[in-house]
Amino acid sequence: MQPEKRNFRIGVAQLVSAMCIAGTIGIFVVEAGQLPSNIVFFRCLIGALSLVVISVLTGGLSFREVTRKDWILIAVGGACLVYNWLFLFMSYQTISLSLGTVVYHIKPFVIMLVGAFIFSERLTGHAVAWTGLAFAGMMLVVEISFDSLQVEAGKALGIVYALIAALMYSASTLIVKYVRSASGIKIALLQTSLGVFLLLPFTQLSELSLGGGSWIFVLTLGVLNTGVMYSLNYSAYQRLPSYSIAVLSFIYPIVTIVTDYIFYGFLFNWVQMAGVVMIFAATLGVNLGWRILPKLRTQKSF
């Protein structure tokens, strides 16, 4: 087998594994039965320890090559990443895993819009059209009444949490994109370590209850869903082209929807499922550069 094909297949296997692991995060969050701030704190703590072990095994723990500018970018991006987890887990404890994940999945459009308005990145008409389709799909998914533009209070709060999480994740992605002197795993290690200190003031250890097997869910969330998942994710990103990453990323919400149905019996209705398809199609269209607007014909001069 040619090295490029072998490299590609390894990358696919890594990213498929990472997305399957990511799709189960909500189950561990719900079953752990802890406060979101406590869950994120221990996810950061256990995840950081796991990433230390992985870093030692794969390339060492030296950070001497990291520039001062990149330290600042990693720190700001890390704060956004940690609070993204906090708000996402709050949404999981307020609305269904499927609904929270699908709303959260609009983050590619948030990244695109923030990048255009803040970082002056090019925004095409096709991208805007795909964004409009995704927004319409989201309104179908969350079942907003088009007559009154209202949604029940409890669901609205969970949706707001998921949207804030998407905004925080997008900010983290855009910031860390400019880091040049640190590998992905080292960035994840530094950010999870920062998360320990950021969440410590908000951690309520008196409310921590690890009986009945809860500690297993918390431990798995830190080791598997953080340390192992990040390692697979970043390794795959270095092996795969962007279009492959875009397509394979859909495994994450699909696994979440399936597991939500298996464990909790939640299932989207047909209107909501149409919205899910619209969001997925729009995300693929943006990432793969598909045309959605008709091509304007130029008149020939005679």
C-alpha positions in Angstrom: 0.0 0.0 0.0 1.2 3.5 -0.9 2.3 5.6 2.1 -0.3 8.4 1.3 -3.2 5.9 1.1 -2.0 4.3 4.3 -1.7 7.7 6.0 -5.2 8.6 4.8 -6.7 5.4 6.1 -5.1 5.8 9.5 -6.4 9.4 9.6 -9.9 8.2 8.8 -9.8 5.5 11.4 -8.6 8.0 14.0 -11.2 10.6 13.2 -14.1 8.1 13.1 -13.0 6.8 16.5 -12.8 10.4 17.9 -16.2 11.3 16.6 -17.8 8.1 18.0 -16.2 8.9 21.4 -17.4 12.6 21.1 -20.9 11.4 20.4 -21.1 9.7 23.8 -20.1 12.7 25.9 -23.6 13.7 26.7 -24.4 10.2 28.2 -21.5 10.5 30.6 -22.4 14.0 31.6 -26.0 13.1 32.3 -25.2 9.8 34.1 -22.5 11.4 36.2 -25.2 13.5 37.9 -22.9 16.3 38.9 -23.0 20.1 38.7 -21.7 21.2 35.3 -18.9 23.2 36.9 -17.8 20.2 38.8 -17.9 18.0 35.7 -15.9 20.5 33.6 -13.3 20.9 36.5 -12.7 17.1 36.7 -12.8 16.7 33.0 -10.0 19.3 32.8 -8.0 17.8 35.7 -8.2 14.1 34.5 -7.9 15.1 30.8 -4.7 17.1 31.5 -3.2 14.2 33.4 -4.1 11.9 30.6 -2.6 14.3 28.0 0.6 14.4 30.1 1.0 10.7 29.7 0.2 10.8 26.0 2.6 13.6 25.4 5.4 11.8 27.2 4.8 8.7 25.1 4.5 10.5 21.8 7.1 13.3 21.9 8.0 14.7 25.3 6.8 17.6 27.4 9.1 20.5 26.4 7.4 23.8 25.8 10.6 25.8 25.2 9.6 26.3 21.5 6.3 28.1 22.4 6.5 31.8 21.7 5.2 34.5 24.0 2.5 35.4 21.5 1.3 31.8 21.3 1.2 31.5 25.1 -1.3 34.3 25.1 -3.3 32.8 22.2 -3.4 29.4 23.9 -4.5 30.9 27.2 -7.4 33.0 25.7 -8.4 30.1 23.4 -8.3 27.8 26.4 -10.6 30.0 28.4 -13.1 30.0 25.6 -12.8 26.2 25.2 -13.4 25.5 28.9 -16.4 27.8 29.1 -17.7 26.2 25.9 -17.7 22.8 27.7 -19.5 24.4 30.7 -22.3 25.9 28.7 -22.6 22.7 26.6 -23.0 20.5 29.7 -25.5 23.0 31.1 -27.6 22.6 27.9 -27.3 18.8 28.2 -28.9 19.0 31.7 -31.6 21.3 30.5 -32.7 19.9 27.1 -32.2 16.6 25.3 -28.8 15.5 24.2 -29.9 15.4 20.6 -31.4 18.9 20.6 -28.4 20.4 22.4 -25.9 18.7 20.0 -27.8 19.8 16.8 -28.0 23.4 18.0 -24.3 23.3 19.0 -23.5 21.9 15.5 -24.1 25.3 13.9 -20.6 26.3 15.2 -19.1 26.1 11.6 -21.4 29.0 10.7 -20.5 31.0 13.8 -16.8 30.5 13.0 -17.4 31.7 9.4 -19.4 34.8 10.4 -17.0 35.8 13.3 -14.1 35.2 11.0 -15.6 37.5 8.4 -16.6 40.4 10.7 -13.6 40.3 13.1 -10.8 38.8 11.1 -11.9 40.2 7.7 -12.0 36.7 6.1 -13.7 36.4 2.7 -17.5 35.7 2.9 -19.1 34.5 -0.3 -22.8 34.7 -1.3 -23.0 30.9 -1.3 -21.7 30.8 2.3 -24.4 33.3 3.3 -27.1 31.3 1.6 -25.9 28.1 3.3 -26.0 29.9 6.6 -29.6 31.0 6.0 -30.5 27.4 5.3 -28.9 26.2 8.5 -30.7 28.9 10.5 -34.0 27.9 9.0 -33.2 24.3 9.8 -32.4 25.2 13.4 -35.8 26.9 13.8 -37.4 23.7 12.7 -35.3 21.6 15.1 -36.1 23.7 18.1 -39.8 23.9 17.1 -40.0 27.7 17.2 -43.5 28.9 16.5 -43.3 31.0 13.3 -46.6 32.8 14.3 -45.4 34.1 17.6 -41.7 33.3 17.3 -41.8 31.8 20.8 -40.5 28.7 22.4 -41.1 27.3 25.9 -38.9 28.8 28.6 -37.1 25.7 29.7 -36.2 24.7 26.1 -35.2 28.3 25.3 -32.7 28.3 28.2 -31.1 25.1 27.0 -30.9 26.4 23.4 -29.3 29.6 24.6 -26.7 27.5 26.5 -25.9 25.5 23.4 -25.6 28.7 21.3 -23.2 30.3 23.8 -21.2 27.1 23.8 -21.0 27.2 20.0 -19.9 30.8 20.2 -17.2 30.0 22.8 -16.0 27.0 20.7 -15.8 29.1 17.6 -13.8 31.8 19.3 -11.4 29.1 20.6 -11.0 27.6 17.1 -10.3 31.0 15.5 -7.8 32.0 18.1 -5.9 28.8 18.2 -5.7 28.7 14.4 -3.0 31.4 14.7 -0.8 29.3 17.1 2.3 28.2 15.2 4.9 27.0 17.8 3.0 24.2 19.6 1.5 20.9 18.5 -2.2 20.1 18.9 -1.7 17.8 21.8 0.4 20.3 23.7 -2.2 23.0 23.0 -4.9 20.7 24.5 -2.7 19.9 27.5 -2.1 23.6 28.2 -5.7 24.5 27.8 -7.1 21.7 30.0 -4.5 22.6 32.6 -5.6 26.2 32.5 -9.2 25.0 32.9 -8.3 23.4 36.2 -7.4 26.9 37.6 -10.3 28.7 35.8 -12.9 26.3 37.2 -11.5 25.9 40.7 -13.2 28.9 42.2 -16.6 27.7 40.9 -16.1 24.0 41.9 -18.4 23.0 44.7 -16.8 19.9 46.2 -19.4 19.8 48.9 -21.9 19.0 46.2 -19.8 16.3 44.7 -21.4 12.8 44.9 -19.4 10.0 43.4 -21.4 7.1 44.8 -23.4 4.6 42.7 -20.7 4.4 40.0 -20.8 8.2 39.2 -17.0 8.3 39.5 -16.7 5.9 36.6 -18.6 8.3 34.3 -16.4 11.3 35.5 -13.2 9.3 35.1 -14.2 8.1 31.6 -15.1 11.6 30.6 -11.6 12.8 31.5 -9.6 9.9 30.2 -11.5 8.7 27.1 -13.6 11.7 26.1 -10.8 14.2 26.6 -7.3 12.7 26.7 -7.8 9.9 24.1 -10.3 11.9 22.0 -8.1 15.0 21.7 -5.1 12.8 20.7 -7.0 11.0 18.0 -8.6 14.3 16.8 -5.4 16.3 16.4 -3.5 13.3 14.9 -6.3 12.9 12.3 -6.4 16.6 11.4 -2.7 16.3 10.5 -3.4 13.4 8.1 -6.7 14.4 6.4 -7.8 17.0 3.9 -10.4 19.5 5.1 -13.3 17.9 3.1 -12.7 14.6 4.7 -12.8 16.2 8.2 -16.0 18.0 7.3 -17.8 14.8 6.2 -16.5 12.6 9.0 -17.5 15.2 11.6 -21.1 14.3 11.1 -20.5 11.1 12.9 -20.5 13.1 16.2 -24.1 14.4 16.1 -25.4 11.2 14.5 -23.9 9.0 17.3 -25.4 11.5 19.9 -28.9 11.2 18.3 -28.7 7.4 18.2 -27.4 7.1 21.8 -30.0 9.6 23.0 -32.7 7.3 21.5 -31.2 4.1 22.9 -30.6 5.4 26.5 -33.4 7.9 26.9 -36.0 7.2 24.2 -35.7 10.7 22.6 -36.5 10.8 19.0 -37.0 13.9 16.7 -40.3 14.2 14.9 -40.4 14.5 11.1 -40.3 18.3 11.1 -37.3 18.4 13.4 -35.6 15.7 11.3 -36.1 17.8 8.2 -34.3 20.6 10.1 -31.5 18.3 11.0 -31.0 17.4 7.4 -31.0 21.1 6.4 -28.3 21.8 9.0 -26.2 18.9 7.9 -26.5 19.7 4.2 -25.6 23.4 4.9 -22.6 22.4 7.0 -21.4 20.1 4.2 -22.0 22.9 1.6 -20.0 25.4 3.5 -17.1 23.0 4.2 -16.9 21.6 0.7 -17.6 24.8 -1.2 -20.8 23.6 -2.8 -22.7 26.1 -4.9 -26.3 26.9 -3.8 -27.0 30.0 -5.8 -27.6 29.8 -9.5 -24.7 30.8 -11.6 -25.3 34.2 -13.3 -24.9 34.1 -17.1 -23.0 36.9 -18.6 -24.6 38.3 -21.8 -22.5 38.0 -24.9 -21.9 41.2 -26.8 -22.2 41.0 -30.6 
